[in-house]
Amino acid sequence: MSGKRFEGQAGFTSLQFAVLAFFTMLMFAAVVNLVAMQYQRGAVRVAIDEGARLGASAAHSEADCEQLSDSILRGDGSGLLRGTLGEGIKIHCEVIRSEMVATAVGSSAWWFGGLGDVDFAMEGRAVVETFEEGP
């Protein structure tokens, strides 16, 4: 059977390979998209945690929290989510009781058409520092 060709089967292996290659590349792109979504969420988590820590210090405010969080995400040249990954993420900081709460709301988009965005909301919290007067 080595080297023998059968009539009517020429090119059939090429069709199988093309279909297999298409689905393999589709699966690879989906996995890379999931990794990008996880990176996006990790970067947002870092930004709101750092913003809440800064805003909770006695010398800073909610505005400082929001500014640092936004700078970490979309800062000029050094932001973790420059470009389309960082678009549409809204960050809000406020003091609730004795905690600085940084909230991020956004969505992760699929790179393929026909699939809906995956929405997320995260919170970062830090206890607000207070000065106590000495005796």
C-alpha positions, 0 to 999 in steps of 0.5 A: 500500500505504500505510495499507492493512490486510490481514485477519487480520494485525492485532496481529501486529507487536505480538507480534513486538515483545513477543518481541523486547523480552523477549529484548532485556531478557534479554540486557541483564540478562545483560550487567549481571550479568556486569559485576557479577561482574567488579566483585565480582572486582575489589573482592576483588582490591583487598581482598586485595592491600591486606590482604597489603601491610599484613600484610607490614609489620613492625609488623602480622600476619595478623589485621591483613591479614584485618581490613583486607581484610574492612573494604575489602570489607564496611566500614560505609558504605564497603565495596566489596561491601556487600549480597549481592555481599559475602556468602559471601566468606571471606578468610584470611591467613597467612605462607608462607616470606617472603610474606604470602599473602591468599586469598579464596574465594567465588562469584558468583551469577547473577540468573536461576534455573537457572544455577549459581554461578561459584566463584572463588579469588584470592591476594594476595601481599607480601614480609614486611618484616624488621628487620636489626640495624645494626652 
